[in-house]
Amino acid sequence: MPCRAGESLKISASCCTSRSLRAQHGRSSWGCLAFSSGMAAITTVLERVRLVLFAESLGGTESLVTYPLVQTHGSIPGPMLDKLGIDERLLRLSVGLENAEDLIADLEQAIG
């Protein structure tokens, strides 16, 4: 996906597909995507999203985008972050119950 300064976002669904994570959250399936890019693209997305909230999970049903390096994994030592694949290029999107077309439109305008 294009973004500013010629950067692109790489999308991976692997961040949230493990059976242990699904079992821990009590769901048979759920939507989570990981985006990997440079800081300019990440900053652009975080500044532009309107429907998707920039927040850690509050246990609700709304779509959220998180920046794990400073939010959910901010206190984890560097070597463990490396092992988990969490770095300054990672954004995670948890898809909530909003209208799919509205979510797509919000992400398209945020990515550019």
N, CA, C and O atoms as a Tinker XYZ file with bonds, in Angstrom:
   448  protein
     1  N      0.837000   -1.173000    0.000000    73     2
     2  CA     0.000000    0.000000    0.000000    64     1     3
     3  C      0.885000    1.241000    0.000000    63     2     4     5
     4  O      1.868000    1.285000    0.740000    81     3
     5  N      0.566000    2.244000   -0.805000    73     3     6
     6  CA     1.387000    3.443000   -0.856000    64     5     7
     7  C      1.208000    4.309000    0.379000    63     6     8     9
     8  O      0.186000    4.232000    1.061000    81     7
     9  N      2.192000    5.122000    0.658000    73     7    10
    10  CA     2.121000    6.095000    1.727000    64     9    11
    11  C      3.047000    7.235000    1.351000    63    10    12    13
    12  O      3.532000    7.263000    0.219000    81    11
    13  N      3.311000    8.161000    2.229000    73    11    14
    14  CA     4.126000    9.308000    1.846000    64    13    15
    15  C      5.602000    8.952000    1.789000    63    14    16    17
    16  O      6.020000    7.924000    2.323000    81    15
    17  N      6.375000    9.785000    1.155000    73    15    18
    18  CA     7.832000    9.635000    1.029000    64    17    19
    19  C      8.215000    8.333000    0.340000    63    18    20    21
    20  O      9.298000    7.803000    0.586000    81    19
    21  N      7.342000    7.805000   -0.523000    73    19    22
    22  CA     7.672000    6.607000   -1.270000    64    21    23
    23  C      7.695000    5.336000   -0.447000    63    22    24    25
    24  O      8.069000    4.282000   -0.961000    81    23
    25  N      7.309000    5.403000    0.807000    73    23    26
    26  CA     7.282000    4.202000    1.643000    64    25    27
    27  C      6.007000    3.422000    1.355000    63    26    28    29
    28  O      5.034000    3.967000    0.834000    81    27
    29  N      6.025000    2.171000    1.691000    73    27    30
    30  CA     4.820000    1.367000    1.569000    64    29    31
    31  C      4.620000    0.597000    2.854000    63    30    32    33
    32  O      5.556000    0.417000    3.633000    81    31
    33  N      3.401000    0.144000    3.077000    73    31    34
    34  CA     3.082000   -0.659000    4.244000    64    33    35
    35  C      3.031000   -2.116000    3.836000    63    34    36    37
    36  O      2.347000   -2.477000    2.877000    81    35
    37  N      3.744000   -2.945000    4.554000    73    35    38
    38  CA     3.700000   -4.386000    4.340000    64    37    39
    39  C      2.679000   -4.943000    5.327000    63    38    40    41
    40  O      2.741000   -4.642000    6.520000    81    39
    41  N      1.752000   -5.742000    4.844000    73    39    42
    42  CA     0.684000   -6.271000    5.695000    64    41    43
    43  C      0.911000   -7.748000    5.956000    63    42    44    45
    44  O      1.237000   -8.510000    5.046000    81    43
    45  N      0.736000   -8.144000    7.210000    73    43    46
    46  CA     0.853000   -9.542000    7.598000    64    45    47
    47  C     -0.265000   -9.866000    8.566000    63    46    48    49
    48  O     -0.513000   -9.093000    9.491000    81    47
    49  N     -0.941000  -10.975000    8.385000    73    47    50
    50  CA    -1.986000  -11.396000    9.317000    64    49    51
    51  C     -1.443000  -12.353000   10.363000    63    50    52    53
    52  O     -2.209000  -12.863000   11.180000    81    51
    53  N     -0.164000  -12.606000   10.361000    73    51    54
    54  CA     0.406000  -13.622000   11.252000    64    53    55
    55  C      0.456000  -13.206000   12.708000    63    54    56    57
    56  O      0.588000  -14.063000   13.582000    81    55
    57  N      0.354000  -11.907000   13.000000    73    55    58
    58  CA     0.520000  -11.470000   14.377000    64    57    59
    59  C     -0.564000  -11.992000   15.299000    63    58    60    61
    60  O     -0.339000  -12.097000   16.505000    81    59
    61  N     -1.706000  -12.315000   14.782000    73    59    62
    62  CA    -2.830000  -12.665000   15.645000    64    61    63
    63  C     -3.530000  -13.950000   15.231000    63    62    64    65
    64  O     -4.738000  -14.090000   15.426000    81    63
    65  N     -2.794000  -14.872000   14.672000    73    63    66
    66  CA    -3.455000  -16.084000   14.211000    64    65    67
    67  C     -3.125000  -17.315000   15.053000    63    66    68    69
    68  O     -3.617000  -18.405000   14.761000    81    67
    69  N     -2.308000  -17.161000   16.084000    73    67    70
    70  CA    -1.938000  -18.350000   16.845000    64    69    71
    71  C     -3.127000  -18.883000   17.638000    63    70    72    73
    72  O     -3.944000  -18.114000   18.145000    81    71
    73  N     -3.213000  -20.177000   17.737000    73    71    74
    74  CA    -4.313000  -20.818000   18.474000    64    73    75
    75  C     -4.281000  -20.433000   19.940000    63    74    76    77
    76  O     -5.334000  -20.240000   20.548000    81    75
    77  N     -3.082000  -20.315000   20.527000    73    75    78
    78  CA    -3.002000  -19.968000   21.945000    64    77    79
    79  C     -3.559000  -18.572000   22.191000    63    78    80    81
    80  O     -4.214000  -18.345000   23.208000    81    79
    81  N     -3.311000  -17.628000   21.276000    73    79    82
    82  CA    -3.877000  -16.288000   21.434000    64    81    83
    83  C     -5.388000  -16.323000   21.321000    63    82    84    85
    84  O     -6.086000  -15.694000   22.116000    81    83
    85  N     -5.898000  -17.050000   20.342000    73    83    86
    86  CA    -7.352000  -17.131000   20.190000    64    85    87
    87  C     -7.980000  -17.782000   21.417000    63    86    88    89
    88  O     -9.019000  -17.325000   21.894000    81    87
    89  N     -7.368000  -18.834000   21.930000    73    87    90
    90  CA    -7.913000  -19.514000   23.103000    64    89    91
    91  C     -7.884000  -18.591000   24.316000    63    90    92    93
    92  O     -8.820000  -18.575000   25.115000    81    91
    93  N     -6.809000  -17.828000   24.448000    73    91    94
    94  CA    -6.657000  -16.914000   25.566000    64    93    95
    95  C     -7.734000  -15.833000   25.548000    63    94    96    97
    96  O     -8.181000  -15.377000   26.601000    81    95
    97  N     -8.144000  -15.427000   24.358000    73    95    98
    98  CA    -9.144000  -14.383000   24.236000    64    97    99
    99  C    -10.554000  -14.933000   24.096000    63    98   100   101
   100  O    -11.506000  -14.164000   23.962000    81    99
   101  N    -10.699000  -16.247000   24.125000    73    99   102
   102  CA   -12.013000  -16.869000   24.127000    64   101   103
   103  C    -12.786000  -16.728000   22.831000    63   102   104   105
   104  O    -14.017000  -16.707000   22.841000    81   103
   105  N    -12.087000  -16.633000   21.727000    73   103   106
   106  CA   -12.756000  -16.483000   20.435000    64   105   107
   107  C    -12.236000  -17.542000   19.475000    63   106   108   109
   108  O    -11.074000  -17.944000   19.540000    81   107
   109  N    -13.096000  -17.976000   18.604000    73   107   110
   110  CA   -12.643000  -18.954000   17.619000    64   109   111
   111  C    -11.909000  -18.279000   16.470000    63   110   112   113
   112  O    -11.033000  -18.883000   15.851000    81   111
   113  N    -12.262000  -17.027000   16.181000    73   111   114
   114  CA   -11.533000  -16.269000   15.170000    64   113   115
   115  C    -11.735000  -14.789000   15.438000    63   114   116   117
   116  O    -12.740000  -14.376000   16.018000    81   115
   117  N    -10.759000  -13.996000   15.003000    73   115   118
   118  CA   -10.855000  -12.549000   15.180000    64   117   119
   119  C     -9.899000  -11.889000   14.217000    63   118   120   121
   120  O     -8.986000  -12.535000   13.703000    81   119
   121  N    -10.098000  -10.602000   13.965000    73   119   122
   122  CA    -9.324000   -9.922000   12.945000    64   121   123
   123  C     -8.227000   -9.043000   13.499000    63   122   124   125
   124  O     -8.482000   -8.113000   14.264000    81   123
   125  N     -7.011000   -9.347000   13.107000    73   123   126
   126  CA    -5.873000   -8.534000   13.492000    64   125   127
   127  C     -4.854000   -8.567000   12.367000    63   126   128   129
   128  O     -4.526000   -9.635000   11.850000    81   127
   129  N     -4.355000   -7.405000   11.989000    73   127   130
   130  CA    -3.340000   -7.303000   10.946000    64   129   131
   131  C     -2.136000   -6.569000   11.501000    63   130   132   133
   132  O     -2.269000   -5.714000   12.376000    81   131
   133  N     -0.967000   -6.902000   10.993000    73   131   134
   134  CA     0.256000   -6.178000   11.340000    64   133   135
   135  C      0.718000   -5.425000   10.104000    63   134   136   137
   136  O      0.739000   -5.970000    9.001000    81   135
   137  N      1.086000   -4.170000   10.302000    73   135   138
   138  CA     1.624000   -3.338000    9.234000    64   137   139
   139  C      3.068000   -3.029000    9.582000    63   138   140   141
   140  O      3.375000   -2.687000   10.724000    81   139
   141  N      3.945000   -3.146000    8.619000    73   139   142
   142  CA     5.352000   -2.842000    8.845000    64   141   143
   143  C      5.800000   -1.811000    7.821000    63   142   144   145
   144  O      5.591000   -1.987000    6.621000    81   143
   145  N      6.420000   -0.727000    8.299000    73   143   146
   146  CA     6.874000    0.321000    7.400000    64   145   147
   147  C      7.865000    1.216000    8.118000    63   146   148   149
   148  O      8.253000    0.947000    9.255000    81   147
   149  N      8.268000    2.276000    7.450000    73   147   150
   150  CA     9.150000    3.267000    8.051000    64   149   151
   151  C      8.373000    4.228000    8.923000    63   150   152   153
   152  O      7.143000    4.251000    8.896000    81   151
   153  N      9.098000    5.022000    9.697000    73   151   154
   154  CA     8.463000    5.936000   10.633000    64   153   155
   155  C      7.578000    6.974000    9.949000    63   154   156   157
   156  O      6.538000    7.340000   10.497000    81   155
   157  N      7.959000    7.458000    8.770000    73   155   158
   158  CA     7.139000    8.465000    8.085000    64   157   159
   159  C      5.761000    7.902000    7.765000    63   158   160   161
   160  O      4.753000    8.574000    7.982000    81   159
   161  N      5.706000    6.680000    7.253000    73   159   162
   162  CA     4.429000    6.055000    6.913000    64   161   163
   163  C      3.612000    5.761000    8.166000    63   162   164   165
   164  O      2.400000    5.977000    8.178000    81   163
   165  N      4.251000    5.277000    9.203000    73   163   166
   166  CA     3.550000    4.973000   10.453000    64   165   167
   167  C      2.966000    6.249000   11.047000    63   166   168   169
   168  O      1.806000    6.274000   11.458000    81   167
   169  N      3.764000    7.297000   11.091000    73   167   170
   170  CA     3.292000    8.574000   11.626000    64   169   171
   171  C      2.108000    9.090000   10.826000    63   170   172   173
   172  O      1.136000    9.579000   11.402000    81   171
   173  N      2.178000    8.984000    9.511000    73   171   174
   174  CA     1.082000    9.425000    8.648000    64   173   175
   175  C     -0.208000    8.677000    8.981000    63   174   176   177
   176  O     -1.257000    9.298000    9.147000    81   175
   177  N     -0.139000    7.375000    9.078000    73   175   178
   178  CA    -1.329000    6.574000    9.383000    64   177   179
   179  C     -1.901000    6.959000   10.744000    63   178   180   181
   180  O     -3.110000    7.152000   10.871000    81   179
   181  N     -1.053000    7.071000   11.756000    73   179   182
   182  CA    -1.539000    7.395000   13.098000    64   181   183
   183  C     -2.165000    8.785000   13.158000    63   182   184   185
   184  O     -3.118000    9.002000   13.906000    81   183
   185  N     -1.646000    9.713000   12.389000    73   183   186
   186  CA    -2.200000   11.070000   12.363000    64   185   187
   187  C     -3.518000   11.144000   11.598000    63   186   188   189
   188  O     -4.355000   11.995000   11.901000    81   187
   189  N     -3.717000   10.276000   10.619000    73   187   190
   190  CA    -4.861000   10.389000    9.713000    64   189   191
   191  C     -6.054000    9.514000   10.052000    63   190   192   193
   192  O     -7.167000    9.844000    9.643000    81   191
   193  N     -5.883000    8.416000   10.776000    73   191   194
   194  CA    -7.053000    7.556000   11.037000    64   193   195
   195  C     -8.091000    8.335000   11.842000    63   194   196   197
   196  O     -7.746000    9.088000   12.753000    81   195
   197  N     -9.348000    8.148000   11.501000    73   195   198
   198  CA   -10.437000    8.847000   12.177000    64   197   199
   199  C    -11.411000    7.876000   12.840000    63   198   200   201
   200  O    -11.802000    8.083000   13.988000    81   199
   201  N    -11.795000    6.848000   12.147000    73   199   202
   202  CA   -12.745000    5.874000   12.697000    64   201   203
   203  C    -12.011000    4.872000   13.594000    63   202   204   205
   204  O    -12.505000    4.504000   14.660000    81   203
   205  N    -10.847000    4.443000   13.157000    73   203   206
   206  CA   -10.037000    3.494000   13.934000    64   205   207
   207  C     -9.345000    4.278000   15.042000    63   206   208   209
   208  O     -8.698000    5.291000   14.776000    81   207
   209  N     -9.475000    3.817000   16.275000    73   207   210
   210  CA    -8.885000    4.515000   17.415000    64   209   211
   211  C     -7.425000    4.116000   17.611000    63   210   212   213
   212  O     -7.061000    2.954000   17.435000    81   211
   213  N     -6.597000    5.090000   17.976000    73   211   214
   214  CA    -5.211000    4.805000   18.350000    64   213   215
   215  C     -5.206000    4.600000   19.854000    63   214   216   217
   216  O     -5.173000    5.564000   20.618000    81   215
   217  N     -5.238000    3.341000   20.278000    73   215   218
   218  CA    -5.347000    3.020000   21.700000    64   217   219
   219  C     -4.971000    1.568000   21.932000    63   218   220   221
   220  O     -4.966000    0.750000   21.013000    81   219
   221  N     -4.656000    1.270000   23.189000    73   219   222
   222  CA    -4.471000   -0.126000   23.573000    64   221   223
   223  C     -5.848000   -0.737000   23.752000    63   222   224   225
   224  O     -6.835000   -0.021000   23.921000    81   223
   225  N     -5.916000   -2.054000   23.716000    73   223   226
   226  CA    -7.198000   -2.725000   23.822000    64   225   227
   227  C     -7.865000   -2.411000   25.149000    63   226   228   229
   228  O     -7.267000   -2.536000   26.218000    81   227
   229  N     -9.110000   -2.003000   25.050000    73   227   230
   230  CA    -9.899000   -1.712000   26.236000    64   229   231
   231  C    -10.976000   -2.765000   26.446000    63   230   232   233
   232  O    -11.864000   -2.601000   27.283000    81   231
   233  N    -10.891000   -3.848000   25.679000    73   231   234
   234  CA   -11.848000   -4.935000   25.804000    64   233   235
   235  C    -13.175000   -4.652000   25.142000    63   234   236   237
   236  O    -14.152000   -5.362000   25.382000    81   235
   237  N    -13.228000   -3.626000   24.313000    73   235   238
   238  CA   -14.467000   -3.268000   23.646000    64   237   239
   239  C    -14.580000   -3.905000   22.270000    63   238   240   241
   240  O    -13.870000   -4.856000   21.941000    81   239
   241  N    -15.479000   -3.362000   21.488000    73   239   242
   242  CA   -15.744000   -3.924000   20.165000    64   241   243
   243  C    -15.280000   -3.006000   19.037000    63   242   244   245
   244  O    -15.517000   -3.299000   17.865000    81   243
   245  N    -14.620000   -1.896000   19.379000    73   243   246
   246  CA   -14.190000   -0.949000   18.370000    64   245   247
   247  C    -12.845000   -1.353000   17.759000    63   246   248   249
   248  O    -12.047000   -2.056000   18.379000    81   247
   249  N    -12.621000   -0.893000   16.543000    73   247   250
   250  CA   -11.347000   -1.145000   15.865000    64   249   251
   251  C    -10.269000   -0.265000   16.484000    63   250   252   253
   252  O    -10.497000    0.907000   16.782000    81   251
   253  N     -9.101000   -0.849000   16.669000    73   251   254
   254  CA    -7.995000   -0.137000   17.294000    64   253   255
   255  C     -6.719000   -0.321000   16.487000    63   254   256   257
   256  O     -6.495000   -1.382000   15.905000    81   255
   257  N     -5.886000    0.709000   16.452000    73   255   258
   258  CA    -4.547000    0.584000   15.915000    64   257   259
   259  C     -3.593000    0.846000   17.082000    63   258   260   261
   260  O     -3.761000    1.810000   17.829000    81   259
   261  N     -2.599000   -0.019000   17.226000    73   259   262
   262  CA    -1.625000    0.138000   18.303000    64   261   263
   263  C     -0.212000    0.197000   17.738000    63   262   264   265
   264  O      0.081000   -0.335000   16.667000    81   263
   265  N      0.639000    0.854000   18.488000    73   263   266
   266  CA     2.067000    0.926000   18.183000    64   265   267
   267  C      2.764000    0.176000   19.320000    63   266   268   269
   268  O      3.172000    0.785000   20.310000    81   267
   269  N      2.902000   -1.162000   19.176000    73   267   270
   270  CA     3.337000   -2.017000   20.272000    64   269   271
   271  C      4.653000   -1.614000   20.947000    63   270   272   273
   272  O      4.814000   -1.820000   22.150000    81   271
   273  N      5.581000   -1.052000   20.199000    73   271   274
   274  CA     6.888000   -0.715000   20.765000    64   273   275
   275  C      6.760000    0.215000   21.967000    63   274   276   277
   276  O      7.522000    0.088000   22.925000    81   275
   277  N      5.812000    1.144000   21.932000    73   275   278
   278  CA     5.678000    2.082000   23.044000    64   277   279
   279  C      4.399000    1.872000   23.853000    63   278   280   281
   280  O      4.265000    2.429000   24.942000    81   279
   281  N      3.470000    1.088000   23.345000    73   279   282
   282  CA     2.238000    0.881000   24.084000    64   281   283
   283  C      2.268000   -0.455000   24.825000    63   282   284   285
   284  O      2.657000   -0.502000   25.992000    81   283
   285  N      1.877000   -1.505000   24.186000    73   283   286
   286  CA     1.704000   -2.797000   24.852000    64   285   287
   287  C      3.009000   -3.485000   25.240000    63   286   288   289
   288  O      3.018000   -4.297000   26.164000    81   287
   289  N      4.114000   -3.178000   24.553000    73   287   290
   290  CA     5.375000   -3.863000   24.820000    64   289   291
   291  C      6.492000   -2.904000   25.227000    63   290   292   293
   292  O      7.671000   -3.239000   25.111000    81   291
   293  N      6.128000   -1.717000   25.701000    73   291   294
   294  CA     7.093000   -0.684000   26.034000    64   293   295
   295  C      8.087000   -1.050000   27.121000    63   294   296   297
   296  O      9.187000   -0.498000   27.152000    81   295
   297  N      7.735000   -1.957000   28.008000    73   295   298
   298  CA     8.625000   -2.306000   29.118000    64   297   299
   299  C      9.433000   -3.584000   28.870000    63   298   300   301
   300  O     10.171000   -4.027000   29.750000    81   299
   301  N      9.303000   -4.162000   27.707000    73   299   302
   302  CA    10.005000   -5.418000   27.403000    64   301   303
   303  C     11.412000   -5.100000   26.896000    63   302   304   305
   304  O     11.581000   -4.224000   26.047000    81   303
   305  N     12.427000   -5.809000   27.412000    73   303   306
   306  CA    13.808000   -5.569000   26.984000    64   305   307
   307  C     14.026000   -5.836000   25.493000    63   306   308   309
   308  O     13.347000   -6.673000   24.898000    81   307
   309  N     14.982000   -5.115000   24.898000    73   307   310
   310  CA    15.292000   -5.201000   23.474000    64   309   311
   311  C     15.439000   -6.603000   22.915000    63   310   312   313
   312  O     14.829000   -6.916000   21.893000    81   311
   313  N     16.243000   -7.475000   23.564000    73   311   314
   314  CA    16.418000   -8.824000   23.008000    64   313   315
   315  C     15.101000   -9.600000   22.889000    63   314   316   317
   316  O     14.911000  -10.361000   21.939000    81   315
   317  N     14.199000   -9.409000   23.847000    73   315   318
   318  CA    12.909000  -10.091000   23.785000    64   317   319
   319  C     12.039000   -9.485000   22.680000    63   318   320   321
   320  O     11.316000  -10.206000   21.992000    81   319
   321  N     12.109000   -8.161000   22.511000    73   319   322
   322  CA    11.370000   -7.516000   21.421000    64   321   323
   323  C     11.821000   -8.064000   20.080000    63   322   324   325
   324  O     11.003000   -8.333000   19.200000    81   323
   325  N     13.142000   -8.229000   19.929000    73   323   326
   326  CA    13.676000   -8.792000   18.683000    64   325   327
   327  C     13.116000  -10.191000   18.437000    63   326   328   329
   328  O     12.733000  -10.532000   17.318000    81   327
   329  N     13.076000  -10.992000   19.495000    73   327   330
   330  CA    12.563000  -12.353000   19.379000    64   329   331
   331  C     11.082000  -12.363000   18.990000    63   330   332   333
   332  O     10.628000  -13.240000   18.255000    81   331
   333  N     10.350000  -11.391000   19.486000    73   331   334
   334  CA     8.913000  -11.293000   19.200000    64   333   335
   335  C      8.624000  -10.604000   17.868000    63   334   336   337
   336  O      7.482000  -10.593000   17.408000    81   335
   337  N      9.653000  -10.032000   17.251000    73   335   338
   338  CA     9.462000   -9.342000   15.979000    64   337   339
   339  C      8.824000   -7.970000   16.124000    63   338   340   341
   340  O      8.174000   -7.479000   15.201000    81   339
   341  N      9.010000   -7.354000   17.284000    73   339   342
   342  CA     8.432000   -6.033000   17.533000    64   341   343
   343  C      9.535000   -4.988000   17.434000    63   342   344   345
   344  O     10.523000   -5.033000   18.167000    81   343
   345  N      9.347000   -4.043000   16.510000    73   343   346
   346  CA    10.321000   -2.973000   16.352000    64   345   347
   347  C      9.597000   -1.678000   15.997000    63   346   348   349
   348  O      8.367000   -1.622000   16.009000    81   347
   349  N     10.366000   -0.643000   15.684000    73   347   350
   350  CA     9.796000    0.676000   15.415000    64   349   351
   351  C      8.981000    0.744000   14.125000    63   350   352   353
   352  O      8.349000    1.765000   13.853000    81   351
   353  N      8.985000   -0.309000   13.337000    73   351   354
   354  CA     8.245000   -0.320000   12.068000    64   353   355
   355  C      6.871000   -0.979000   12.170000    63   354   356   357
   356  O      6.156000   -1.050000   11.170000    81   355
   357  N      6.484000   -1.460000   13.348000    73   355   358
   358  CA     5.278000   -2.285000   13.481000    64   357   359
   359  C      4.066000   -1.519000   14.009000    63   358   360   361
   360  O      4.139000   -0.849000   15.039000    81   359
   361  N      2.971000   -1.629000   13.296000    73   359   362
   362  CA     1.649000   -1.198000   13.752000    64   361   363
   363  C      0.750000   -2.423000   13.743000    63   362   364   365
   364  O      0.899000   -3.298000   12.890000    81   363
   365  N     -0.177000   -2.493000   14.681000    73   363   366
   366  CA    -1.157000   -3.586000   14.675000    64   365   367
   367  C     -2.557000   -2.998000   14.633000    63   366   368   369
   368  O     -2.858000   -2.010000   15.303000    81   367
   369  N     -3.393000   -3.620000   13.840000    73   367   370
   370  CA    -4.782000   -3.201000   13.698000    64   369   371
   371  C     -5.680000   -4.346000   14.146000    63   370   372   373
   372  O     -5.631000   -5.441000   13.586000    81   371
   373  N     -6.493000   -4.087000   15.151000    73   371   374
   374  CA    -7.512000   -5.040000   15.581000    64   373   375
   375  C     -8.841000   -4.560000   15.021000    63   374   376   377
   376  O     -9.271000   -3.436000   15.283000    81   375
   377  N     -9.486000   -5.422000   14.248000    73   375   378
   378  CA   -10.716000   -5.044000   13.564000    64   377   379
   379  C    -11.915000   -5.284000   14.469000    63   378   380   381
   380  O    -12.103000   -6.379000   15.000000    81   379
   381  N    -12.720000   -4.242000   14.635000    73   379   382
   382  CA   -13.896000   -4.315000   15.487000    64   381   383
   383  C    -15.166000   -4.563000   14.688000    63   382   384   385
   384  O    -15.142000   -5.173000   13.619000    81   383
   385  N    -16.268000   -4.077000   15.228000    73   383   386
   386  CA   -17.585000   -4.359000   14.648000    64   385   387
   387  C    -18.126000   -3.248000   13.762000    63   386   388   389
   388  O    -19.286000   -3.302000   13.353000    81   387
   389  N    -17.315000   -2.243000   13.456000    73   387   390
   390  CA   -17.785000   -1.180000   12.584000    64   389   391
   391  C    -18.063000   -1.723000   11.189000    63   390   392   393
   392  O    -17.636000   -2.823000   10.838000    81   391
   393  N    -18.771000   -0.950000   10.417000    73   391   394
   394  CA   -19.059000   -1.315000    9.039000    64   393   395
   395  C    -17.751000   -1.492000    8.279000    63   394   396   397
   396  O    -16.882000   -0.623000    8.331000    81   395
   397  N    -17.606000   -2.605000    7.577000    73   395   398
   398  CA   -16.368000   -2.916000    6.870000    64   397   399
   399  C    -16.010000   -1.849000    5.843000    63   398   400   401
   400  O    -14.842000   -1.485000    5.711000    81   399
   401  N    -16.998000   -1.347000    5.117000    73   399   402
   402  CA   -16.728000   -0.322000    4.108000    64   401   403
   403  C    -16.225000    0.967000    4.744000    63   402   404   405
   404  O    -15.367000    1.644000    4.178000    81   403
   405  N    -16.759000    1.314000    5.929000    73   403   406
   406  CA   -16.297000    2.507000    6.641000    64   405   407
   407  C    -14.849000    2.333000    7.102000    63   406   408   409
   408  O    -14.050000    3.265000    7.011000    81   407
   409  N    -14.516000    1.146000    7.593000    73   407   410
   410  CA   -13.144000    0.871000    8.026000    64   409   411
   411  C    -12.175000    0.948000    6.849000    63   410   412   413
   412  O    -11.102000    1.544000    6.951000    81   411
   413  N    -12.560000    0.347000    5.748000    73   411   414
   414  CA   -11.703000    0.373000    4.557000    64   413   415
   415  C    -11.487000    1.807000    4.091000    63   414   416   417
   416  O    -10.366000    2.189000    3.757000    81   415
   417  N    -12.548000    2.600000    4.066000    73   415   418
   418  CA   -12.430000    3.997000    3.644000    64   417   419
   419  C    -11.512000    4.777000    4.579000    63   418   420   421
   420  O    -10.709000    5.589000    4.120000    81   419
   421  N    -11.620000    4.539000    5.882000    73   419   422
   422  CA   -10.760000    5.232000    6.835000    64   421   423
   423  C     -9.295000    4.857000    6.628000    63   422   424   425
   424  O     -8.423000    5.726000    6.628000    81   423
   425  N     -9.027000    3.578000    6.453000    73   423   426
   426  CA    -7.643000    3.138000    6.244000    64   425   427
   427  C     -7.104000    3.635000    4.905000    63   426   428   429
   428  O     -5.937000    4.018000    4.817000    81   427
   429  N     -7.927000    3.636000    3.873000    73   427   430
   430  CA    -7.465000    4.126000    2.575000    64   429   431
   431  C     -7.076000    5.600000    2.646000    63   430   432   433
   432  O     -6.051000    5.998000    2.092000    81   431
   433  N     -7.895000    6.419000    3.330000    73   431   434
   434  CA    -7.562000    7.830000    3.412000    64   433   435
   435  C     -6.355000    8.053000    4.331000    63   434   436   437
   436  O     -5.593000    8.996000    4.119000    81   435
   437  N     -6.171000    7.213000    5.336000    73   435   438
   438  CA    -5.023000    7.347000    6.234000    64   437   439
   439  C     -3.716000    6.950000    5.552000    63   438   440   441
   440  O     -2.675000    7.571000    5.770000    81   439
   441  N     -3.782000    5.921000    4.734000    73   439   442
   442  CA    -2.579000    5.427000    4.053000    64   441   443
   443  C     -2.239000    6.340000    2.883000    63   442   444   445
   444  O     -1.067000    6.557000    2.574000    81   443
   445  N     -3.246000    6.861000    2.250000    73   443   446
   446  CA    -2.993000    7.819000    1.163000    64   445   447
   447  C     -3.075000    7.231000   -0.175000    63   446   448
   448  O     -2.883000    7.931000   -1.170000    81   447
